[in-house]
C-alpha cells in the first residue's frame, strides 16, 4: 500500500527510535491534573532507596487521558482473558495503587 493510500484510510506510521525502544521500567506513577492537562510521572521505587526518581513524564489533554484509560482497560481485559486475573496483593477491590499512598497515585 502506498503512503497516499495509508493517509487516505486514516492510518499513519509511528517511528520508534533506538534510544526509546528499550523503554523505561516504572513501578510507581503519580498522576496530577489541571483544567487543561493530565500529567503522568513514572518513577522507579527500589528497596532500600528512600527516594524515587521520575524517569518519564507524559502530559496529555483530558480527551487523550480518557482514551488512554479506555485503551488500558481494553488491554487489561484481553490480558486477563488470555493469562488469568491480575492479582494485586493486600489491596481493597477498588484501589489500584501498588503502595500505601495517597489519592492520585498509582
Secondary structure in CASP SS format (residue, H / E / C, confidence):
PFRMAT SS
TARGET T0000
AUTHOR 0000-0000-0000
METHOD secondary structure of the structure
MODEL  1
X C 1.00
X C 1.00
X H 1.00
X H 1.00
X H 1.00
X H 1.00
X H 1.00
X H 1.00
X C 1.00
X C 1.00
X C 1.00
X C 1.00
X C 1.00
X C 1.00
X C 1.00
X C 1.00
X C 1.00
X H 1.00
X H 1.00
X H 1.00
X H 1.00
X C 1.00
X C 1.00
X C 1.00
X C 1.00
X C 1.00
X C 1.00
X E 1.00
X E 1.00
X E 1.00
X E 1.00
X E 1.00
X E 1.00
X C 1.00
X C 1.00
X C 1.00
X C 1.00
X E 1.00
X E 1.00
X E 1.00
X E 1.00
X E 1.00
X E 1.00
X E 1.00
X C 1.00
X C 1.00
X C 1.00
X C 1.00
X C 1.00
X C 1.00
X C 1.00
X C 1.00
X E 1.00
X E 1.00
X E 1.00
X E 1.00
X E 1.00
X E 1.00
X E 1.00
X E 1.00
X C 1.00
X H 1.00
X H 1.00
X H 1.00
X H 1.00
X H 1.00
X H 1.00
X H 1.00
X H 1.00
X H 1.00
X H 1.00
X H 1.00
X H 1.00
X H 1.00
X H 1.00
X H 1.00
X H 1.00
X H 1.00
X H 1.00
X H 1.00
X H 1.00
X H 1.00
X H 1.00
X C 1.00
X C 1.00
X C 1.00
X C 1.00
X C 1.00
X C 1.00
X C 1.00
X C 1.00
X C 1.00
X C 1.00
X C 1.00
X C 1.00
X C 1.00
X C 1.00
X C 1.00
X C 1.00
X C 1.00
X C 1.00
X C 1.00
X C 1.00
X C 1.00
X E 1.00
X C 1.00
END
